[in-house]
Amino acid sequence: MSNVSEIFGSLVFNEHVMKERLPAETYAALKRTIEQGRSLDRSIANVVANAMKDWAIEKGATHFTHWFQPMTGITAEKHEGFLSPQKDGTAIMRFSGKELIRGEPDASSFPSGGLRATFEARGYTAWDATSFAFIKDKTLCIPTAFCSYGGEALDKKTPLLRSMELLNKQALRILRLFGDTATIRVNTTVGPEQEYFLVDRALYEKRRDLIYCGRTLFGAKPPKGQEMDDHYFGSLKDRVSSFMHDLDEELWKLGIFAKTEHNEVAPAQHELAPIFTTTNIATDHNQLTMEMMRKIARRHGLVCLLHEKPFAGVNGSGKHNNWSISTDKGVNLLEPGDSPRENAQFLLFLAAVIKGVDEYQDLLRISVASAGNDHRLGANEAPPAIVSMFVGDDLMEVLNAIETGRDYDQKDKVEMRIGVHTLPRFTRDTTDRNRTSPFAFTGNKFEFRMVGSSQSIADCNTMLNTIVAEELSSFADRLEGAEDFESALNDLIRETIVSHKRIIFNGNNYSDEWVAEAESRGLLNLKSTVEALPYLLKEKNIALFTKNKIFTETELHSRYEILLEEYCKTINIEALTMLDMVKKDILPACLKYQKSIAETALEKKQLSSSLSCSVEEDLLSKISGLVSCLYSKTGKLESELLNVKEESDSKAQADYYRNVIFARMQEVRAIADELEVLVSKEFWPYPSYGELLFSVQ
């Protein structure tokens, strides 16, 4: 491996490169754009574009692309050559400010939820100067936002950027109330922990379910799974270690702060965690990380699975979204301080998070809703579908003391008048972590554990930024007009805790008791994507987004339709794949095995009529009964798939897929998995779970 400090960011047009290659006044103007969100003059854009082009060509680039994140959840790019023909038959390499700032990809084939008709093709990409350009596959990639001809957001980046601006504006209002006039900008920061599986590519290519669906639709439980807890943090297998080393190097070249890597709980499962960075950049980096994981895995004869539940019976994969709020001066606003002012400020921001999560728990659930994540949420490996917060014993004691007006129970009791007397500093990690909590405070950040491994973190962070900004706005409205700031502050924090403490739960989120208690508290339990999505169009949520200009009502409706359509298509593809596998592979394999057993029995009888064939007869009877049942259940699944076409309403169609098609698929799988246990390995058409999970050495 090359020297890390030398290769880190070597393929990124970062501030160091800008400062080196741009005139001082151009660099200063661009820096203002990045840090303060100011507009960039076209003449300055031309200078930046030329420098960017020269740098990229020196690095071997021949093309450029506006790299964007449509509603597919993955990234998109349309490559254009730097090559520009001349009249004399020669060519020069050219890249203008206009090409840097704006592109025109065809928007007709991306999900739009009714925003665009198929024949309305025009779309625009706009340069996001806050995220550095980079080189990938000899192409200069320019991070961009993506919108329709009419200006509607067709991507995940645009709402995220809007939410970041909103939170910055409202957080600054709060800081000014505490006398902070130095802070210019407030950003949310994120460190997304990425879980994934690695399987042998040769075995993967023998499983159509993995190829088409990203998860196994069939698979009997192997003799060993994760029961021994011997994989978690275990020593890395050689092929895995080699993969991780190569992945680190490629990510470091792209300026991605990949830092921690280890084996996860399930066999063949692993995790990569980066250092925190600004949410917008962290989102771009996570999309790149997922892409690079898949790419580097192929080099090593492996396949990287990012589905939330590729294997039944072992842990699925999530993406823990570690979210915090920081100033441009390096102050973490979710970290308790030493002075009365710092602690009062911390408690106010904490109160905004508590209130926001309670009032908009439905939006957080929607932000992680997908057919894939439905397999994971609520299992004993991930948080349940009930949104709640963990704050730890010490912080809970502080909140209880504020609520009741009593002393904070620490070594030296101190009166809980937040603005005057010092709140005793409680250090980070004074209580154990709660891995069952969906939204856990971990000292100076919140860990949102519900995000699925394949999902873009743009969605959940757009929601988090927006709901917290909304609460900060209402807090600022109240405090800015207060005659007695200290008294108003105390009352506000206390009232917030009293009204919204139901969202705080420090116990075992996996327990049945919590499900019952959450219901008694009035918390939502939206177990599936289909149950959750209608809440997006609740009046309070439409009001939240439209008032704060995160989404228009039209954009919200489009996203609702896109998410429903995505759910339906996912289940439909899985059902069709299941039918294909049963009819073309599993049933023929079982019939061949039946024939083999029958021939064995016949040979025994021909040798001697006294030889017993009870084993063969018993096995034939079991397999024959299961095959008959599998054939019948498959036929029912196939016929019920045809009925989907009769459902014209998208919600009704999604309900049908969830309640009928998915249920039938479970029935088909159960029979097929039972047959896998009985049928000889010689005849079974697919690599087993044991092979897939334990073959990589």
N, C-alpha and C positions, 0 to 999 in steps of 0.2 A: 504493500500500500504506500502511496505517495505521502509526503509530509502534509499533515492535515491543515496546518496553518497556510500552506502554500496553495492547496487546491480549494480550500473553502471559499465559496462564492466566485470561483474562477470563471463560471459561465453565467454570471449575473451582472447586469449593467447597474451596479449599486452606487451608493454615494461616493465610495472611494474612486470608482472609475469615472463617475460624473465630474468629480472635483479635478481629476487628472486631465480630462479630455475637453471639458467645456470652458468657455470664457467665464471669468469670474462673475460678470453680471448675469449671464445666462444660468449659471449654476445657482446663484442666489435666488433668481426668479423661480427656478424649478423647485428649489428647496422650500420656498414659501408656499408653492402649490401643494407640495407633499405634506408639509406640516400644518398648514393653515387652511387648506382647501380652496385657495384662490385660483381664479381662472388663469390660463396660460395663453399669452399672445401668440398668434400664428407665426410671426417672425422668429420668436424664440423657439417655437416648436420645430421650425425648419433647421435651426442650428442643432437642436437636440437630435433630430432625426438623422442628420448627416453624421454626427459623431457616433450615434448608435449603430448606424450602418457600417461605418469604417471599422468600429470595434468588432462587430459581429463577423464581418468578412475576414478579419485577421484571425478570428477563432474558427474559421472554416465554414461559416454559414453562407448559403447561397439563396435562401428564401426568407421571407418574413410571414408571420401570421398574427391575426388578432385572436388571441386565445381566450375563450369565454366559456361560461358555465350555464348552458341552457337548462330547461326544466327536466331534462332526462336524468339529471343527477350526476352525469359525467361531464367531461370537458369536450369542447369542439374547436376545430381549427381549419381554416381554409388557407392553403399556402400560396403565396405570390412570390415570383422571382424578383430579385433586385435588378435583373437584366433589363436594360432599356435600349431598343434598337436605334441606330443612327442612320442618317441618309446615305452615308458612304458604305453601308453594309456591315459596319462594325457595331459594337455594342458597348455600353458603359453600365456601371452599377449605380443605380439611383434609388433614393428613398426620401420622400418629401415629408414635410410637416403635416400636410393634409392626409397622407397615407398613415402617418403615425397616429393622428388624432381620431380618425374615423375610417371605418370600413363598411362594406355593404355585402354581408353574406346573405344567401337565400334563406328567408325565414319560414318558408311555406311548409317544410317537412319537420320542423321542431314542434313539440307539444305546445299548444297555445290555449287549450281549453275554450275554444270558440272565439278567441280574440282575433284570429285571422282565418279567412277562408283559404282553401288550398291554392286558389289562383292568385291570391294576394301575396306575392313572393318577397317583396322588399323588406329588409330589416337592416338595422344599423348596429355597429359596434363602436363604442367610444372608449378611448384610452383611459385607464385608471392609473394615473401617475403615482398613486400612493403605494402601488405594488410594483416592484422592480421587474423590468424586462429580463428575459433569460434566454439561453440557447439550448435547444433540445433537438437532437437528430438533424444537426446542421441547419436549423431554422431558428430565426430570431422570433421568440414568442412574446407578444405584447399583451399583458393582462387587460381585458376590456369588459365593459358592461354591454349588455345586449338588449335592444328594444325593437319594437315594431315600427312600421312606417308612421303610425299614429302616436308613437311615444310611449306605448304601454310596455312595462317591464316584462321581458320574456325569459329572464334568467334569475339566478339566485344571488348574484353579486349586487345588483342594483338595490333590492330591498335591504340587504345587509349594510351597504354604504349609507343608505338613508337612515337606518336605525342607529348607526354609529354617530352620525351627525346629530341626531336627535338627543342621544344620551350625552354627548359632549355639551350641547347647549344647556340642558337641564342640570347636569352635574356642575357646570360652571356657576349657575345661579346659586346653588347650594354653597359652593366654596366661597363665593363672594360674601355670603351671609356670615361666614365664619372668619371674615377678614382676609381671605387669601386673594390678593390682587396680582400675584406673580404667575400663577398658573395660566397658561394660554390655551392648553388643550387637555381634554380628558379622553382617554381611550379605554376600551375593554381589551383585555388580553386573554389569550387562550393557549393551552397546551393540550392537544388532543392525543390521548393514548390509543394507538391503533392495534387491534387484535386481528389475527388472521391464521389460516391453516396453510400448511405446505404439504402437498401430496406428490407422489411420483407421476410424472407426465405420461408415461406409458400406460399406467393403470387408469389415469384420468381419461385418456382417449378411448378406453373401453366402456366408459359410462356415459351414455347419452343424456342421462339426467343431470350429471355435473356439467356437461358441455352446454346444454340448452337452458338449464334452470339455475345453475350455480349451487344446487344442493342435491343430495341423494333422495330420490323418491321411494327407493326400496333399500333394504339393508337390515339383516338380522343382527341382533346384538352379539358382539364377539365375546369370547370367553373372558377377556380382560378389556376393561375400558380405562376409566380414571380412578377406579376404586382405591388403588394403592397410594395415590397422591405422590407418585414418584416422578412425574414429569415436570411439575411446577418448580421453576427455578433450577431444574436439573442441568447437568452438563450438556452442552450443545453437541448434537451429532455433527459429524464432519461436513456433510453436504449443507446442513443448515447453517453452520458457522461460516462456511465459505460464501453462502448466499448473503448472509448478514454483512460480512465484510465488504462485499461488492456493492450491496445496497447502500451502506453507509457512505462509501466513496462517491457514488453517483449523486446521492442526496446532498452531500457536503458541497460538491461542485455547483449545485443549484442553490446554495445558500440556505439549505434546510437544516435546522439545528437538531438533527437526529442524535440522541444522546443515550437513551436506555433501551436495552433489548434483552429479552429473556424468554424462556419457555413458559407458556401459560398452563392452565390446569389440565385441559384435555390433551390426549396424545396428538401429536402433529400440530398443536396450536402454539402460537408465539405472539409476542407483543413488541411494538416499537413505540417509544415515547420521545417527543421532542422537547426542547426548552421553550418556554412561553414566548410568544410574540404577539404583535397587534392582531386583532381578530381577523381583519381582512386578509392580511398576509398569511396568517395561520390557516385560513380556509383555502387559499391558493396552494399553500405548501402541502396541506393534507390531500388535496386532489392529485397533486404531483406525486406524493408519496404512494398513494394507491396505484397510480399508473406505473411507477417505477418498480413497485413490488411485483406486479404481474410480469413486467418486462424482464427484470433480473432473474426471476424464478425460471423463466424459459431457458435462460443461458445455462442453468444448472440442471436441466432435465426435470424441473419441478413445475408445478402449477400452484399459484397463490389463490386461495379461495377466500373471498371477502364476504360471502353470504353470511347472514346472521345465524343460520342454523344449517350448516352443510351436512351434519350427521346427527341423527336422532340418538338420544341416550347418553350423549356427552355434551359438555358445555358448548354453547354457541359463542359468537364473537360480538363484542360491543365496541364502542369508541367513547371512552370517558372524556367528557368535555370539561376541562378545568378552566373555569371562567373567573376573571377578576376585573377590577376597575382601577386604573392607574393614571396619574397625571404625567404631563411632559417633564416634570421635575423629579420623577422617579418615586413618587409617593403612592403606595398601595392604599386605596381608600377602603378596602375591606380588611385592613390589618389594625388591630387594637393599638392604641398609642400610649405614651407615657404621661401626657399632660391632659388636663380637663378638656381643653379645646379639641385635642385629637380624638379622645374617647367619645365625646359628645358627637363629633362628626362621624366617627365610625358607627356609632349606634344609630344615627339617623340614616346612613346608607344601608345598614343592615335592616332597619325597619322598612325601608323602601323595597328591599328584596323580599322580605317576608310577606309584605302586603301584596306585592306584584305576583308572587308565586301562588298565593292563596286565591286572589281574585281571578287570575288567568291560568289556573292549573290546566284547563282544557286546552289552551294554546300550546303549552309545553308538551302535553300528550300528543297533540296533532303534529308537532314538529318532529316527532320520532316515529310517526305512523307509517307503516309499510307492511306489505304481505310478508316479507322476510322477517321483520322485527316482531310480528305477531307470534312467531314460533318461540321467541326468546323471552319477551317480557312476561314476568310472572313465574317463570321457572326458577328452580333453586340455583341460579347462576347469575341472575340479573334482577334488577328491581322489579316490583310488580307494576301493573298498569296504573296503580293508584299513585298520584303525585303527592309527595310529602317532603319535608325538610328535616335534616339532622343538624343540630347545632352543638351537640356535646354537653356534658354535665356542667362544666364550669360556666359556659355562656348561658346555658339554660338557667342556672342559678342567678346570674346577673339579670336576665330578663324577668324572672320571677320576682326578684327584689324590686325592680322598677315598677312592675305591675302592682305590687302590694304596698309599695312605699316603705318597706322594711329595709334593714341593713343588709348589705351584701356579706354573706357568710364566708369570710376568709380570715386569715390570721388576725388582722386588725380590721375591725368593723368600721366601715365608713358610710356616712349618711349618703343616700342616693339622690343628691341634688346634682344632676349631671353637669350643669354649667359652672359650678363653683368649686365643689370639693372633688378631689382626685379620685377617679375610679381606679381601684387597684389594677395594675396591669396583669392580665393573665396571658401566659406565653402560649405559643403555638403548640398544638398536639398535646394538650393537657388531658385529653380523654382519648379512648381508643377510637379507631376508625370504624365506621359502620358501613360495611360493604353491601348491605341490603338496602340502603337508602337511595332513592332516586336522585336526591339533590342534597349533598352533604357538605357542610362547612368544614374545611380542613385547615384552619389556622389563619389563612389570608386569602382564601379563594373558595369557590363552590365547585364541587365535582358533580356534574350532571351525568349520571351513569346510564341513562335510558337510551342514548343514541346508538343506532345500529352500526355495525362495522362497515357496511357499504354506503352509508348515507353521507351526504354533504353536511358539514357542520354549519353551513350558512343558515339553514333553516332554524335550528335551535338557537343560534346566537342572534338572529334577527328577532326572534320572539323574546329572548332574555333582555336584549338591549331595549326593546320597545316597552316591555311591561315595567321595567325598572325606571326608565326615563319618564313614563307616564306618572309613576308614583312620586318621583323627584319633582316633577312639575307641580303636582298638587301640593306637595310639601312646601315648595318655594312660594307658591301663591299664598299659602296660609302664613308662612313665617315672614315674608316680605312686608306684610301689612300689620304685623303684630306690634303692639305698644311695648310689651315686655318680652324681648326675644328669648331670654332664659326660661321664663315661665311657659311661654308658648311652646318652646322646644321640649321641655319636660312633659307637658300635657300631650303633645303630638306623639312622642315616642311611646308613652304609656298607653294612650288610646289605641295606637296601632297594634301593640302587643296584645292587649285585651281582645281586640276585635278579630285578630288573625292568627292567634296562637294555635288554633285547631290544625293548621298546616304543619306544625312542628311535631315530629315523632322520633324519639331517640331509641326505640326498641327494635325488635326483629320484624322487618317488613315482610318476611316470608311466612309468618305465622297466620293461621286461620283466624286467631283472635284479632289480629290487626285488621283483617278484612271487615270483620263485624264492627270493630271500633271505628274504622274509617267511615263506614256507612252511617254510624250514629253521629259522627261529627259533621256529616253532610258533604264529605269529600267524594269526588267522582271516581268511579271504577270503570273506565272505558277499556274493556278487555281486547277489543279488536279495532283495526283501522276503520272498518265500516261503521262501528259505533261512534268513533271519535270524530270523523270528518264533518258531520253536520254542524258541530259546534263552531266550526270556522265561520259560519254564516250567522251566528247568533248576533242579535242587535248590538250588544255591548262590544263584541269583537270588531264588527264592522265600524262602529263608532271610534274605537281605539285606533284602528289603522288609518281610517280616512282623515280623522282630525289631525293626526300626527304626520300625515302624508307619507306613510310607509307603503301602503297599497291604496289604489282607488277601489271602489266597490266592484268595478268591472274586473280588475286584476284579482281580487279575492275570489270572485265567482269562477274565474278561469282556473285558478289554482285548485279550487274544490273539484272542478270537473277533471282536471289533469290527474289529480291524486286518485279519484275514483276509477278513472280509465286505466291508470297504471296498475291499480289493484286487480281489476278485472282481467286485464291482459296477462298479468303474471300468473294468476290461477288458471286461466285458460291454457296458457303455454304448458304449465305443469300437468294439467289434466290430459292434454293431447300427447305430451311426451310419455306419460304413464300408460296411456292406451297403446301407443306405438311399441313401448318396451314389452308390455304384456303379450300383445298379439304376435309380434315378430320374434321375440326372444324367449320370454318366460314360459308361455304355454307350449311352444314347440320343444323346449328343453325338457319340460316335465313329461310330455308325451313320449319323448325319446327314452327318458329314464324309465317310465312305466313299461315301455316295450322291452327294454333291457332286462328289467326284473322278471317280466313274464317269460321271456326267452330262457332266463336262468332257471326258473321254476320248471319249465317244460323240459329242459335238458336233464334236470334232476329226475323227473318222473320217467324219462326215457331210459335213464341209466338203471333205475330201480324204483318200482312202485312203492317200495317200503320207505323210501327217503321222504322225510317230512318237508313240506314247503310252507309251513306255517309262518315263517319269518317273511317270505316273499309275499304271501297272501295278505298278511297283516299290513305290510308296507304298501302294497298295491292298493289295498282298501283305503288306507289313510290318504295316500297321494291322490287317488282317484276322486275321493270325496272333496278334497281341497281344490283340485283342478276344476271340478264341476262348479264349485262355489265361486272360484276365481272367475271362471268364464261368465257366470251369471252376474256377478257384481260388476264386471267390466262392461257387460252389455248395458246394465242400468246406468253406469256412469256415462257411457257413450250416448245413450238416448236422452239423458237429462242435459247433456251439453247442447243438444239441438234445441232444447226448450229455452235456452238463454236468449236466442234471437227474438223471442216473443216479448222480452222485456225491453221496452223503449226508454224508460226512465233510467238514468245512470245509477241512482241510488238503489232502485229496485233490483237492477242487474247485479250490483255489488253485493246486495243482501243475498241474492240467489247463489252467487258464487260462494259466499261465506257459509251459508246455512245448508245448502244442498250439495253443490259440487265438491267443496272441500271435505264435507262429511263423507261423501261417497269415496273420495280418494283415500281417506283414512281406512275405510273398510277394505278397499282393494289392497292397500299396502299390508294390512295386518295378515291377510291370507297369503300373499306372496312371501312375506317374511317368514311365515311358518313353513312354507314349502322350501325355502332356501335351507332351512335347518335339516330337512329330510332328504333333499336331492343331493346326489353325489357331486362333489366339487368338479369332477370330470365333465359333468353335464351342465352345471349352473353357468349361465352366460356372462356373468359379471364378476369383477374382483370384489371380494368380500370386504366388510368393514375392517376386519383384522388386517388384511393386506393394505388397504388404503391408509389406515392410521399408524401402522407400525413398520412400513416398508422402507421409509427414508432413514438411511444410516449415515 
